[in-house]
Amino acid sequence: MATTAADLHAAEHEDHGPEKGLKRWLFSTNHKDIGTMYLIFSLTMFFIGGAMAMVIRSELAVPGLQFVHPEFFNQMTTMHALIMVFGAVMPAFVGLANWMIPLQIGAPDMALPRMNNWSFWILPIAFGILLSTLLMPGGAPAGGWTMYPPLILQTGDAFPFLIFSVHLMGLSSIMGAINVIVTIINMRAPDMTLLKMPMFVWTWLITAYLLIAVMPVLAGAVTMLLTDQFFGTSFFLAAGGGDPVMFQHIFWFFGHPEVYIMILPAFGVVSEIIPTFSRKKLFGHDSMVYAASCIAFLSFIVWAHHMFTVGMPLTGQLFFMFATMLIAVPTGVKIFNWVATMWRGSMTFETPMLFSLAFVFLFTIGGFSGLMLAIQPADVQYHDTYFVVAHFHYVLVPGSIFAIMAGAYYWLPKWTGHYYNEKLGKLHFWLSAIFVNVTFFPMHFLGLAGMPRRIPDYSTQFADFNTIASIGAFGFGLSQLIFVAVLLTAKKGAEADDRVWEGAHGLEWTVPSPAPWHTFTTPPKARIANEAFE
Amino acid sequence: MTRKSFLSLLGLFLAGSAHADWALNMPKGVTELSKETYDLHMMVFWWCVGIGIVVFGVMIISLIKHRKSKGVEPATFSHSTAAEIIWTAIPVVILLLMAVPAAETMIKAEDSRDPDLSIVITGYQWKWHYRYQDEGIDFYSSLARPSLDARILDAGVDVNSVDNYLLDVDRPLVVPRDAKVRLLLTSNDVIHSWWVPELAIKKDAIPGIVNETWFKATEVGTYRGQCAELCGKDHGYMPIVVEVVEPEAFQAWVETRKNGDAKLASAE
């Protein structure tokens, strides 16, 4: 092979490894290091947000107030949501994207590595600010993560810090999204056409567009809150001619696509894992792409189903009900395709597959309750009750978070070069899968029986199911410590070969395990690499 | 207290629960629309059960039969246009079957014309104010004293000994049976939401906006609900109690309220 400029360049990089010590991480422009940092940050936030959930479930374990005052309880529910949404789930997917998108498309790194560094390091600052509000006079924000005015304007000193930290999170997400789009559009292996891209890459491309579309909307909404509070405007203040409902429209125009930002990459991860452990190609790859695109489009025209009780005109309610119900169609296609992928496969049940299967089961249950919530007259009864809490925790915990766990187990051997402890992994899975249902399933009954959400204390007829949910929550929380044990022992297992899993396909499995600091310094041939496994 | 709760947990699994009135499902309620809402809820629920049985059934069969440990050789198919058209079209049909009755109920719920009685409800942090438009009655409705005493952190009161803990008020809203009651909702401070499950009414009370809704209760009784929109620290402590009484009893209540009690309420 003739020596090309690219080879020479690659050779120059071969001899310099990562910097030593703190500098490696602080100034990193390497997609793998930044991916690792995102994932560790996300896990940290998962435990902090989880600790807040434990405070909530302790207080709710039996009726009557036992541990915290209602003010603090509301701070916990608000902070738990903000931390889990923006600190745990979203950064986890960005971390997986950083690690895996360049490996899956045969790119040497992310397209904009310095911005990549910045978009990560903004996050610890944003969440440092947000967490510091717990120590401020008046405490942390307590008006709910949805930040509805006028209530949110009653926040104490924490208010401007809340707004600023949301701005920073948005900034980080937008930069991350730009990076993903530019990388995917420009840096794919030469023979990897768009429709040949792996599903994880596809879902992330769509997610990145959603992020760019809606994060500025959130930034605008919170900026208007800021000016209403400090600069005398009345965007949302009725006394000055403003409209409090307008905030909800703007917020949910962001908020509903945000829901899909948190689930589309999960679809992608699961679509990688199920074919691997079924030893069969993903069924209907192209229709999966179209379904994800449909979901993304529909996510922009359903926002007001979060607002069926604010008093919209009938025609508006009808439109948003029909549009919302439509989402069931492409989502159904996804689920049917996963089942068809398993059908007549040759399945094995390693930890990533177990988490993915639980994802399909339990996300579908969350989808069912979602369909029920779409029916406007029924939603009037479900709205702002524990039924909704059950619904969105089903799609976010055994949905998004199980997919993140599945992805972490799936790619860990590629990252560390060793198989993780399969016994611990399976224990982690089974305990998580049992306790997640013990926690969240009874919440359906609570909501239907009439328990509103976001209350620190409740009438005695709700006692039994709340006790069960609290037991489940503690079980689930403790089970997650097993995952830490898995990570701490991740390098102790048997050495992994390049392909790691028997049925794995794709470019990431052509590089050594652990993946060297620099990969694909010359673009690979995707098709040839894939055919090698067939 | 914790021990008691564990006992009641045990009771739940065995047979009768310690709390007699716990429920698994949405109440059918006491208005025509609440019954329709319940029926819609159950219809969609059973559709979901049916779809779930099919999808999970196929998946479980696959998980049992198509295992590597059973020596199955993987099939190679990865596409079927016919299958994909079928499983796109069938859900569309099912959705239509759900959407039509839902829309019919929504249209009925929208018709608030010709009310027999109009009540303006104003949300406050953290109580409700009711004003009967034509009867000249108005009063605040707050959490009842026994709950108020028991709700405090370390109150030392067993909340199980309080009747209707957190769901009782000092002055309930009183309405006649079989009357079309129009509610006009607004708020004095932040957004609240007035929710009584048995009436299938949940409507936000928003400052600067007057929302309208209505109900016609067909059965005499006491119906309890709560504020459903987070409204600050005591969001969990502003319940709603609606007493549906016979029309004659309602007239009598209006008279006594007009003569003395109403003044007491507004003087507070």
Interface residues (C-beta under 8 A of the other chain):
Chain A: A61 V62 P63 G64 L65 Q66 F67 V68 H69 P70 E71 N74 A142 G143 G144 Y148 P150 L151 Q154 A238 A239 G242 D243 P244 V245 S278 R279 K280 K281 L282 F283 G284 H285 S287 T309 V310 G311 L314 Q317 L318 M321 F322 M325 L326 A328 V329 G332 V333 I335 F336 V339 A340 T341 M342 W343 R344 G345 S346 M347 T348 L357 V360 F361 T364 I365 F368 L371 M372 I375 Q376 P377 A378 V380 Q381 H383 D384 T385 F445 L448 A449 G450 P452 R453 R454 I455 P456 D457 Y458 S459 T460 Q461 F462 A463 D464 F465 T467 I468
Chain B: M1 T2 K4 S5 F6 S8 L9 G11 L12 S17 A18 H19 D21 W22 A23 L24 N25 M26 P27 L33 E36 T37 L40 H41 V44 F45 C48 I51 G52 V55 F56 V58 M59 S62 L63 H66 R67 K68 S69 V72 E73 P74 A75 T76 F77 S78 H79 S80 A83 E84 W87 T88 P91 V92 L95 M98 A99 A102 A103 T105 M106 I107 A109 E110 A150 R151 I152 L153 D154 A155 V157 D158 V159 N160 N164 Y165 L166 L167 D189 V190 I191 S193 W195 P197 A200 I201 K202 K203 D204 I206 P207 G208 I209 N211 E212 G225 Q226 C227 A228 E229 L230 C231 G232 K233 D234 H235 G236 Y237
